Amino acid sequence: MNSRWIEARQTKYAAYVTVYIVVILAIISVANVLANRYNKSYDSTSNKRYSLSDQTAKIVKGLSQPATITYFDKASNFPTAKELLDRYTALSPKIRLDYIDPNKNPQVARAAGITKLGTTIVQIGAKKEEAKNMTEEDVTGAIIRDLKNNTRTVCFVSGSGERQIDDADRNGFSHLKDTLGKDDYTIKSISLLEMAEVPADCTVVVVGGPKNDYQQPEVDALKKYVEQGGRALFLLDPPMKIGHPTADNDALTNVLQGWGVSAEKDLLLDTNPIGQLMGVGPQVALVSSYASHPIVNEMKGTATGFPLSRTLTIKNTEKTAVQKLFESSDTSFATTKLDSASINPNDPNNKKGPLTIAAAGSYKTGKENSEGRFVVVGTSVWAANSFLNFNGNGDLASNAMNWLSSDEDLISIRPKSPEDRKITMTRAQFGWVRLSSQFLLPVALLLTGLSVWWRRR
């Protein structure tokens, strides 16, 4: 009886094991089929290191015609390129990848004009662009250049103490120049003192923090440009009267006021304690919430910072429609005492936040399919080399330029540089880590083992 019962139990267990094996094999088979058919992955890194940016996803998913990315290199280097390029094919079936070894296919490489290994060519239709490096920034930049058929020129006004595009110091705009270049904008400086009119090839004009008053011919040129359908970005610092004073620039601000944007003569300060956690003082207004506008719609959840800003007051006019882009926090205030480094936060004359920092507007030219556009920000420091890399400042600058140039399809969050994840420790901290890993943990495990052995003996 016992032998039959044991035999029956063994048969039953064998049946269970067989069923389990069949189920596991079935699951593995289905998983393999799905893996081959659908290329999906999940990026759990804090900075999404292995995911393509929102901008790349937006551009690639919006392709209306096939795009071919061809990588020319030794076959042994193909896997490195595939790690990045396969993410593009996962976004859209319109992306096709080709890997060519010039040593094995010299005719193809020669016909493509390839002179060095590691070259990437992106072709859309008949247009071809080279990605300078095997990075998302460069590959997506090549796609953008393929898609943009017209030359778009951003003209920075100079001659009145503005920040300069070739200045690599902390106060310069060289980083901004590089950032806009990644969206295939041509950058140049212009002087309105010499010609008193905006050149015809300027897609957007930037007034970047002038220290001196604009002369009336310069102001008239800017006014005429926008009111005839031009696009302009005005970055106007508070007219501080200490240190290196900044002129009031009344002639220019009067034009903006006529368009519905009053640049107040004040200084914005923010006592939000989050600023201290982020390593900035009250002179930097932190922004983490935005109004509804194409420039900032993609900025949700991304912080930006605006050092030494003035406030704006906005309204619509007969010819213009003006919208607030963002404002300061509830803990902010603005002072009109611009001639003293000592500020009293409890001064009853202070204006209490939230207060508008940036605005965007459009001007009705009266012509069909033609409108002027302008963006006004109460500081130029946020776009300077010293602050452009602060959180989302670079994205905001690019988005504003995209909207002004009617390139709304480019507006998004750009690829980020790899985050430095190194751990920096003091000598004492390093000593503690070494002591705990090399001595304390092994000793603890040994004592635990001895304790278990002693109880069981």
Secondary structure, 3 states (H helix, E strand, C coil): CHHHHHHHHHHHHHHHHHHHHHHHHHHHHHHHHHHHHCCCCCCCCCCCCCCCCHHHHHHHHCCCCCEEEEEECCHHHHHHHHHHHHHHHHHCCCEEEEEECCCCCHHHHHHCCCCCCCEEEEEECCEEEEECCCCHHHHHHHHHHHHCCCCEEEEEECCCCCCCCCCCCCCCCHHHHHHHHCCCEEEEEECHHHHCCCCCCCCEEEEECCCCCCCHHHHHHHHHHHHCCCEEEEECCCCCCCCCCCCCCHHHHHHHHHCCEEECCCEEEECCCHHHHCCCCCCEEEECCCCCCCCCHHHCCCCEEEECCCCEEECCCCCEEEEEEEECCCCEEEECCCCCCCCCCCCCCCEECCCEEEEEEEEECCCCCCEEEEEEECCCHHHCCCCCCCCCHHHHHHHHHHHHCCCHHHCCCCCCCCCCCCCCCCHHHHHHHHHHHHHHHHHHHHHHHHHHHHHHC
